[in-house]
Amino acid sequence: MLALTDRLAPWLGPGQPHFAVATVVGASGSVPRPVGTAMAVRADGAVIGSLSGGCVEAAVHAAALDAIAVGECHRETFGYSDDDAFAVGLTCGGSLEVHVQPVRPGDPDDPGAVALERLAGGGDVPAALVRRLDVARPTAVVLGPEQSAAPGAASPGPDSPLRALVDDGALPAVSAQVAAVLRAGGAATVHAAPGVADGSCAEGGPEEPVALLVETRLAPPRFVVVGANDFAGALVRAVRLLGYHVTLVDAREVFAAPRRFPQADEVVVDWPDRYLAAEAAAGRLDGRTAVAVLTHDAKFDVPTLRLALGLPLAYVGAMGSRRSHAQRLRALRDQGVTPEALARLRSPIGLDLGAVTPEEVAVSVVAELVAVRHGRTTAVPLSATDGPLHAAPGPPGASDIDIHSGTRSKERPRWT
């Protein structure tokens, strides 16, 4: 639905015909469009968007008209039929699950209409749309820029907009998963333990898991790798798996060749501190951005870290031995970096996995990054714990354990 908001603007407002939005909420096998793809159908038959390039459009059109007539949401599944290749389905062999939600334009009691009116014309302003999939009543909650762009903003606090969708029992788990989607961007379906207070689930009763579709209007988070070497190459490949837009920057043109780092989204030849300063001034770094300094050279490391530690970034790490780390700390102190800022530095970089090779080091760095962004203060095997598997998001500053030393440190915030 979020992808169609600007195109749906003419359909909104009092007096406009009712319409329904069909959104892909599940996909498997070979399918033409991803989760979040949407198609809108108006009561007079007009259509905006497409779900599959044609193979299920007629059936989705009919399902949308049914939803308009009944006034309730429902889900449809379309897949290839081996018995009848001409039956409604995907001839490519995949399967699509589609959620169909009716919308009453101009009705202040219709959360879908209210959400679309709020989102229409927003352009590139960060936002997210969250809807319940397992209830018949139409639902929609908008997370604005202050809630969707900041890490931890979907926390299950007393003012959480998600309280309009789930009860207190499901809220922590839902908030943690919604926050994970916000960090990654894109669209995803999340599930949580049952928690519907009024028992109004449309399918299977109140014991059915809570299911929500989260759609974001966010650019992917950024990961800046400083230093063109084998460790950087392995890290570029690893962090791509987490959905980051990866930039590799190095001042040495002979090493920073794009052909050496084909999986980087961009390779920049520039002094790293100058590049970061320019990106920060242009507003292209935010609270989801991570920086890893792998250069092992004080003339690059120190000015880059001094700048990075002064920015509100999610993660700042530097590779090197403990001796190198101690030397860097002295140099940074000499340049006026405060103890509070130095406490944010993840150095030596990564979790203690016994990593040796570039690939193993990359795994340790990615593991630390995941732990930091989920607020985990210690890294232990899940088999050695008995608490929740997913950390509920919380405000910056909640973390109080130094990952490397195991000591408590109030200076180390959760997200930096």
Secondary structure as GFF3:
##gff-version 3
##sequence-region A 1 416
A	DSSP	three_ten_helix	2	4	.	.	.	ID=ss1
A	DSSP	alpha_helix	5	8	.	.	.	ID=ss2
A	DSSP	three_ten_helix	9	11	.	.	.	ID=ss3
A	DSSP	beta_strand	19	28	.	.	.	ID=ss4
A	DSSP	beta_strand	38	42	.	.	.	ID=ss5
A	DSSP	beta_strand	47	49	.	.	.	ID=ss6
A	DSSP	alpha_helix	57	70	.	.	.	ID=ss7
A	DSSP	beta_strand	74	79	.	.	.	ID=ss8
A	DSSP	beta_strand	95	103	.	.	.	ID=ss9
A	DSSP	alpha_helix	111	119	.	.	.	ID=ss10
A	DSSP	beta_strand	127	132	.	.	.	ID=ss11
A	DSSP	beta_strand	141	143	.	.	.	ID=ss12
A	DSSP	alpha_helix	145	148	.	.	.	ID=ss13
A	DSSP	three_ten_helix	161	164	.	.	.	ID=ss14
A	DSSP	alpha_helix	171	184	.	.	.	ID=ss15
A	DSSP	beta_strand	187	192	.	.	.	ID=ss16
A	DSSP	beta_strand	210	217	.	.	.	ID=ss17
A	DSSP	beta_strand	222	226	.	.	.	ID=ss18
A	DSSP	alpha_helix	230	240	.	.	.	ID=ss19
A	DSSP	beta_strand	245	250	.	.	.	ID=ss20
A	DSSP	three_ten_helix	258	260	.	.	.	ID=ss21
A	DSSP	beta_strand	266	269	.	.	.	ID=ss22
A	DSSP	alpha_helix	272	281	.	.	.	ID=ss23
A	DSSP	beta_strand	290	293	.	.	.	ID=ss24
A	DSSP	alpha_helix	298	308	.	.	.	ID=ss25
A	DSSP	beta_strand	315	318	.	.	.	ID=ss26
A	DSSP	alpha_helix	322	334	.	.	.	ID=ss27
A	DSSP	alpha_helix	339	342	.	.	.	ID=ss28
A	DSSP	beta_strand	345	346	.	.	.	ID=ss29
A	DSSP	alpha_helix	358	373	.	.	.	ID=ss30
A	DSSP	three_ten_helix	382	384	.	.	.	ID=ss31
###
